[in-house]
Amino acid sequence: MLAKKTAKNQITLPKSIVDRLPKTDYFEVSLRGEEILLRPVVKSEQSAIGGFMDRAIVTMKGQIVIPSKLRRKFGIKKGTQVYVYERDGEIAIKPITDDYIRNMAGIAGTKGKLLKALMVEKAKEREL
């Protein structure tokens, strides 16, 4: 069977093939030689990789929009700072929320001095 690639690099899979696959919206894509391999990512695997997957597009300035479902879940609001770091070959984002700061209190053994300084700094940033 043939599938045609569109100008937007989209490929429509033949219905007879799709009907034989498990119900999913996501596929792991890889290359083997000159073959493109699509492996369906079923719901249980989606949960194993984080529970929720969505797509974001990187702008010319390197910005992305975090899906609203995730922003609500993790308390990310306008002005919330995040840590962006690399972990096991993936990009990870960790919001720096008030809850995160409270949970980290005492980890450095400074009896709350760093927490107070950080809270003052965060309040100054909100005023900007």
JOBEL-V82646 format. One record per pair of residues at least 4 apart in sequence whose C-alpha atoms are under 6 Angstrom apart, sorted by the first residue. I is the first residue (numbers start at 0). GAP is how many residues later the second one is. If there is no record, write none. Layout:
((I & GAP) (I & GAP))
This chain:
((3 & 7) (4 & 4) (4 & 5) (4 & 6) (5 & 4) (14 & 4) (23 & 18) (25 & 15) (26 & 11) (26 & 12) (26 & 13) (26 & 14) (27 & 10) (27 & 11) (28 & 8) (28 & 9) (29 & 6) (29 & 7) (30 & 4) (30 & 5) (30 & 6) (40 & 4) (45 & 5) (46 & 4) (55 & 8) (56 & 7) (57 & 4) (57 & 5) (57 & 6) (58 & 4) (70 & 4) (70 & 5) (75 & 4) (80 & 15) (81 & 12) (81 & 13) (81 & 14) (82 & 10) (82 & 11) (83 & 8) (83 & 9) (84 & 6) (84 & 7) (85 & 4) (85 & 5) (85 & 6) (95 & 4))
